Amino acid sequence: MGQRSITDISGRTDIRLYITQSRDVFTSTMKLLKTNGKSFLFISIGIILLLSYLLKNIIVNPILSLENKLSSMAKFKNLEYINNVKGSHEIKSLINSFNSLVESLTAKEHENHLLKKQTSTDDLTSLHNHRYFHQIIKHKSDLNLDSLAVIFMDIDKFKVINDTHGHVVGDRILKIMGKIIKESISDGSYAFRYGGEEFVVLAENVTLNDAYILAENLRSKIIKSSELQSQCDGLPVTVSVGLAAYPEHAKKGENLLEMADRAMYFAKQNGRNQTYIYNENIEVILKQNMGDFRKKEVLLDSALAFAAAIDAKDHYTGKHSEMVTKFSLLLAEKIDLSDEEKYLLRIGALLHDCGKIGIPDNIIGNPGKLSSEEFEIIKKHTVLGNTILKYIIEDNTVMSCVRSHHEKWNGSGYPDALSGENIPLLARIVSLSDAFHAMTSDRPYRKAFTTDAAFSELRKYSGTQFDPSLVEKFIEAVQESYQIAS
């Protein structure tokens, strides 16, 4: 151990430097540093590089990966979970927090999507609704498309369906209609339940002819749908269809709906179950025929109500009047009757048994075969029906269905012993339909005939009871309807 005094700048020697180790220690230390300095340097550099590598993989790379994923999400405007990112506990905690945020935002986005869908979708049919139609038609009009078509469909006599068969059946029909329409349209078309029993299809970039083909295809599929046609005990469910297109009928797409609606109303005035394309003459004809159309509607509604009352009185035959009407109209289609003739046939077939209102219940409801006296009373229902209706209906064609549907081709029928073509055509049609439904219905004293057995009976009495020119056509029409139903 040694010491040495050190003089400061003022010449004082109060400072002393003490050495507690020998010089050899210092010398040996310096020698060691000189010998191993390079090794220490390389080790230090290695440690620094290792720490840099670990820092890059634990912090820098995860942050860059996170940044890239966020940039991708921002670019493509979508939210995704971030998975398989390695890093420190803090980085993983940050990613977990981000994923929780994504989950929350995704749930909110889904809720908003559902809410938006609910506000634009009809709950019953799953088609777009009235509100969404007006949004879409305005949007499409603003795009200045080359063409745009509106197909407006209305279920014929839907109120009668609801009143007769109940709203549950009515709702089921609406659902099936929605399903048929949705499955029948292609990309570029939109289907809507516009309101009540009204449906609309909006088709863009189609020609007027293509839109008409689409409308007729829809109407045909509705008629041929066994699922739909089985809902009303065999009575046909039909639609009247109106069509209007841009630029043929309007300068703006928003005006097409009213024109398609007018064309649909014109289809109803002209017998229903058909498609009409809008033209300016429709407005004139609609105004001219408005009074007659309203009278026809009142008459048809009255006939339907009267038929329901008749069928309720004769509970053994159920909906006999409706079924006779169905079969009569099938034959009318087969022999190409005019729309006016079909309308009159429908009224006449519905009312053909209206005279039974005046027949005593004990005879109408007799579970066994009628005696000769009872049968004579039953035969009077044709004349009674004629007497009841002559103060209500002035049309002789309708009246003939009531009075003459039990006349026979060979002249042995009643009440007027008419024969051959002296029997009015519509009465001959109702006669066939009446006999066929009677044979294929259960009675207390016998089981219903099979369809084939009933056909055999019609052929057996062709030329004696029935018009021979109608029998085979009737059988073909019924067979075709059964094939559609199956």
Disulfide bonds with the S-S distance in Angstrom:
none
